[in-house]
Structure formats: structure tokens, C-alpha cells
């Protein structure tokens, strides 16, 4: 079977990964199912004030979009998104 670059990229994004998401503002753990399994740490940032850092495993890109959509629904500004593993 010949693998194309696109199929390799698809495979990478369809796997569970650990993400760290930083947003300006306060995230409440009970807002939505999509963020309940993520650890939420509050920080103070000199430029953005209160910052929430969400860390944890997300099933795939569809689930990640659900998390990001939830954060967007609450009008939080995305500061950073990192794949940790």
C-alpha cells in the first residue's frame, strides 16, 4: 500500500494527543462536556490579566474543534495552542 503525504497527515490528526490551550479569561469546568476532562489552571499574565491554561488528552481533531468552539462560544481569546504529545 502506498501512503501519500495527505494520508500520513490525516493519520496524525485522527489520533489522541495531549494539548495545552491558553485563553484570556476564566474557564469554568462545568461549562461543557468537551472541556470537563481537561485540567484547568488559572494564571496571571501581565498583558492579558487572568489566563486559563487547559491541558489534557483530546481524542482527535474533531474533539479539539469542539473544545475550541466551546471556548469561542464564551468569547475567550485564544492565546496559544500546543501539541504536547
ABEGO torsion letter per residue (X at the ends): XBBBAAAAAAAAAABBBBBBBBBBEBBBAAABAAAAABBBBBBBBAAAEBBBBBBEBBABAAAAAAAAAAAAAAGBBBABBBBAX
